[in-house]
Amino acid sequence: MAFVVEKKWNDAMKIRVSRRSYDSRTVEARKMEALSTLARSINELGRGVRIEVIEGDTSGIFRGIVGGYGKITSTGQYAAFIGDSADPDAERLLGYYGEAFILEATSLGVGTCWVSGTFNPESVKAHISLRPGEEVFSVTPLGYPTEDSSPVERLAKFVVRSEKRKPSASILDGDLSAIPNWAQAALNSARSAPSATNRQPWLFKWTKDSMTIRVRGTGKRLIQDCGIAMLHFALGALESGIAGKWEAGTDSVVAIFKPD
Ligand SMILES: Cc1cc2nc3c(=O)[nH]c(=O)nc-3n(C[C@H](O)[C@H](O)[C@H](O)COP(=O)(O)O)c2cc1C
């Protein structure tokens, strides 16, 4: 099955939140198979990044509280987002395709949380072998979240103010009212993208008939966050009837969205 951006991810995008506390229920084989199928379609693109769906002992995967983050309860099921750290495209692609995977899980009613800081890559290596140059960029638990937020979860959300998003006008370099309605809607969708510590390190700019995205700020793996926002933008555009493609940018431009 070839990878396609699914319209149903638009609904998922509106309800997705990071979940860090899970109960003991395991995700059914049918749903794990659907996630594996999507992962395979991404891996078969041959773009140097891959997603592995893993079932095994997750007790060593998620680390304790670091920088204010609560420890994620292990579930026995998770996915790893893998790329070559020397590949300049890996971050952008893993952000984009990783978020597709996260939104597919959300569509299936499966809880997730992007984790690029509070996990132990060595424990992942006990479950899968990495090729030379490959690195585990992030992981996500897969499971059924507890009905109520646990105290660690509430703490993690409080520390990073996870519900707050920058207004559209502040993530656009230019006049918001001067861009087409579909681009305004797409920008609004990009706002809901998750990012590490909720830093939202992206800046969009409208030029003639396309949208560019740049990194704003300094830090590690900012382009991965931009990749996530790129998928949200494309989904928002699609909902307004505009299909298009992100092309890799040059210099400080991470990518350019061109309507078809
Ligand atoms: C690339 C990336 C890495 C993240 N790493 C961690 C992490 O190491 N630990 C953690 O608890 N949350 C992590 N998060 C979750 C963010 O804190 C969360 O997405 C953000 O606060 C927005 O909240 P929301 O996902 O509920 O909308 C990460 C998110 C992203 C996108």
Ligand as a Chemical Component Dictionary entry (heavy atoms), coordinates in Angstrom:
data_LIG
# 
_chem_comp.id                   LIG 
_chem_comp.type                 NON-POLYMER 
_chem_comp.pdbx_formal_charge   0 
_chem_comp.three_letter_code    LIG 
# 
loop_
_chem_comp_atom.comp_id 
_chem_comp_atom.atom_id 
_chem_comp_atom.alt_atom_id 
_chem_comp_atom.type_symbol 
_chem_comp_atom.charge 
_chem_comp_atom.model_Cartn_x 
_chem_comp_atom.model_Cartn_y 
_chem_comp_atom.model_Cartn_z 
_chem_comp_atom.pdbx_ordinal 
LIG C1  C1  C 0 9.638  15.932 18.752 1  
LIG C2  C2  C 0 8.971  15.911 20.110 2  
LIG C3  C3  C 0 9.658  15.446 21.213 3  
LIG C4  C4  C 0 9.034  15.362 22.470 4  
LIG N1  N1  N 0 9.731  14.825 23.521 5  
LIG C5  C5  C 0 9.091  14.622 24.707 6  
LIG C6  C6  C 0 9.760  13.950 25.773 7  
LIG O1  O1  O 0 10.941 13.593 25.672 8  
LIG N2  N2  N 0 9.051  13.692 26.904 9  
LIG C7  C7  C 0 7.741  14.059 27.054 10 
LIG O2  O2  O 0 7.151  13.783 28.089 11 
LIG N3  N3  N 0 7.084  14.750 26.049 12 
LIG C8  C8  C 0 7.724  15.018 24.895 13 
LIG N4  N4  N 0 7.063  15.661 23.862 14 
LIG C9  C9  C 0 5.660  16.090 24.011 15 
LIG C10 C10 C 0 5.518  17.621 24.070 16 
LIG O3  O3  O 0 5.833  18.107 25.351 17 
LIG C11 C11 C 0 4.078  18.000 23.677 18 
LIG O4  O4  O 0 3.850  17.586 22.358 19 
LIG C12 C12 C 0 3.817  19.498 23.754 20 
LIG O5  O5  O 0 3.924  19.950 25.085 21 
LIG C13 C13 C 0 2.416  19.861 23.240 22 
LIG O6  O6  O 0 1.447  19.149 23.956 23 
LIG P1  P1  P 0 0.407  18.206 23.209 24 
LIG O7  O7  O 0 1.210  17.166 22.469 25 
LIG O8  O8  O 0 -0.426 17.605 24.304 26 
LIG O9  O9  O 0 -0.388 19.051 22.260 27 
LIG C14 C14 C 0 7.688  15.796 22.621 28 
LIG C15 C15 C 0 7.011  16.292 21.496 29 
LIG C16 C16 C 0 7.631  16.346 20.263 30 
LIG C17 C17 C 0 6.855  16.828 19.082 31 
# 
loop_
_chem_comp_bond.comp_id 
_chem_comp_bond.atom_id_1 
_chem_comp_bond.atom_id_2 
_chem_comp_bond.value_order 
_chem_comp_bond.pdbx_ordinal 
LIG C1  C2  SING 1  
LIG C2  C3  SING 2  
LIG C2  C16 DOUB 3  
LIG C3  C4  DOUB 4  
LIG C4  N1  SING 5  
LIG C4  C14 SING 6  
LIG N1  C5  DOUB 7  
LIG C5  C6  SING 8  
LIG C5  C8  SING 9  
LIG C6  O1  DOUB 10 
LIG C6  N2  SING 11 
LIG N2  C7  SING 12 
LIG C7  O2  DOUB 13 
LIG C7  N3  SING 14 
LIG N3  C8  DOUB 15 
LIG C8  N4  SING 16 
LIG N4  C9  SING 17 
LIG N4  C14 SING 18 
LIG C9  C10 SING 19 
LIG C10 O3  SING 20 
LIG C10 C11 SING 21 
LIG C11 O4  SING 22 
LIG C11 C12 SING 23 
LIG C12 O5  SING 24 
LIG C12 C13 SING 25 
LIG C13 O6  SING 26 
LIG O6  P1  SING 27 
LIG P1  O7  DOUB 28 
LIG P1  O8  SING 29 
LIG P1  O9  SING 30 
LIG C14 C15 DOUB 31 
LIG C15 C16 SING 32 
LIG C16 C17 SING 33 
# 
